[in-house]
Amino acid sequence: MQVSDEIAVELLGVNKWFGEFHVLRDINLTVRTGERIVVCGPSGSGKSTMIRCINRLEEHQKGTIVVDGIELTNDLKKIDEVRRE
């Protein structure tokens, strides 16, 4: 698949805390349609938490996550819309 200019996933200033522990700190990421990326880092650095936030298995506390042009918020209708696509 060829990489397009269309953005598939975008994170803008995403932050996530577990109590006092700041797991995701001001994360910015753009993944274009057809692009493949690798998320790597040491254990406990937030890789799985970031993916769980994109999939809405975890809620982020600050910032914006957009999947296929739909901003993921606490509105469950939007989450269901993204998952249907």
VENDAJO-V235450 format. One record per residue. N is the residue number from 1. RES is the residue in three letters. SS is DSSP state (~ for helix, > for strand, _ for the rest). PHI is phi in radians with two decimals (none if undefined). Layout:
N|RES|SS|PHI / N|RES|SS|PHI
This chain:
1|MET|_|none / 2|GLN|_|-1.52 / 3|VAL|_|-1.31 / 4|SER|_|-1.86 / 5|ASP|_|-1.41 / 6|GLU|_|-1.25 / 7|ILE|>|-1.51 / 8|ALA|>|-1.57 / 9|VAL|>|-2.41 / 10|GLU|>|-2.43 / 11|LEU|>|-2.03 / 12|LEU|>|-2.24 / 13|GLY|>|1.02 / 14|VAL|>|-1.37 / 15|ASN|>|-2.30 / 16|LYS|>|-2.55 / 17|TRP|>|-2.10 / 18|PHE|>|-2.00 / 19|GLY|_|1.12 / 20|GLU|_|-1.50 / 21|PHE|>|-1.44 / 22|HIS|>|-1.51 / 23|VAL|>|-1.32 / 24|LEU|>|-1.97 / 25|ARG|>|-2.09 / 26|ASP|>|0.92 / 27|ILE|>|-1.42 / 28|ASN|>|-2.16 / 29|LEU|>|-2.68 / 30|THR|>|-2.24 / 31|VAL|>|-2.11 / 32|ARG|>|-1.54 / 33|THR|_|-1.01 / 34|GLY|_|1.57 / 35|GLU|_|-1.45 / 36|ARG|_|-2.03 / 37|ILE|_|-2.23 / 38|VAL|_|-2.10 / 39|VAL|_|-1.88 / 40|CYS|_|-2.29 / 41|GLY|_|2.93 / 42|PRO|_|-1.20 / 43|SER|_|-0.97 / 44|GLY|_|1.48 / 45|SER|_|-1.54 / 46|GLY|_|1.82 / 47|LYS|~|-1.03 / 48|SER|~|-1.15 / 49|THR|~|-1.10 / 50|MET|~|-1.07 / 51|ILE|~|-1.13 / 52|ARG|~|-1.13 / 53|CYS|~|-1.20 / 54|ILE|~|-1.09 / 55|ASN|_|-1.44 / 56|ARG|_|1.09 / 57|LEU|_|-1.45 / 58|GLU|_|-2.28 / 59|GLU|_|-1.68 / 60|HIS|_|-1.55 / 61|GLN|_|-1.66 / 62|LYS|>|-2.61 / 63|GLY|>|1.76 / 64|THR|>|-2.26 / 65|ILE|>|-2.16 / 66|VAL|>|-2.15 / 67|VAL|>|-2.15 / 68|ASP|_|0.88 / 69|GLY|_|1.41 / 70|ILE|>|-1.93 / 71|GLU|>|-1.29 / 72|LEU|_|-1.50 / 73|THR|_|-2.18 / 74|ASN|_|-1.35 / 75|ASP|_|-1.27 / 76|LEU|~|-1.13 / 77|LYS|~|-1.11 / 78|LYS|~|-1.17 / 79|ILE|~|-1.11 / 80|ASP|~|-1.09 / 81|GLU|~|-1.09 / 82|VAL|~|-1.13 / 83|ARG|~|-1.17 / 84|ARG|~|-1.17 / 85|GLU|_|-1.32
